[in-house]
Amino acid sequence: MKKLFKCTVCGYVSEGAPVKCPKCGVDENKFEELSSEASEKIYRSNKSNDIHIEIIALAEKIAFLSQEGIDDNLDPKCVSAFTQAKNEAWTIKQRSKAELAGHMSLGKW
């Protein structure tokens, strides 16, 4: 596991000590080394965060496809099913976004 450093200005996390922050441009003296415990949280959370990001992307695709079905308006039962799927996709997306926000507040980004 590589050492992680956090920019004290913008919060960017870097593997290894950077010369300057790729996000906000401040120089290396604005970075602090994270503890091994904080670094482990970040490395361990990568998989969970990636799963949540994929779920969000899939939910967006479901919402898009559902809207196509709603717009087609072929059959009232189909429109009802598409509308329900679109609403459920919104809920799934928001749930994963809330989880990611929780991870960020705990330093697991």
C-alpha positions, 0 to 999 in steps of 0.5 A: 500500500502506497503512502497517501497525502491529502491536500489541506486546501481542496482535499485531493488525495494523492498516492505519493507526495506530489510536487503540486496539487493536480486539482487546485495547483498548490505546492507540496507543502500544503499536503499532509501524509495520511495515517495508515488507518486513514489510508487503509479506509481509502484503499478498502473503500475503492471497491464499494465506491466503484460498485455504487458508481456502477449502480448509479450509472445503471439506474440512470440507464434504466430511467432513460430506457423507461422514459423511452417506453413512456414516450412510446405510449404503446399500452397503458400497462406498459406505460405504468410499468415503465413509470414505476421502473423510472421511479424505482431507478430514481430511488436506487440512484439516490440511495447509492449517492447517499451512501457515497456521501456518507463514505466521503464524510468518513474519509473513505473516498 
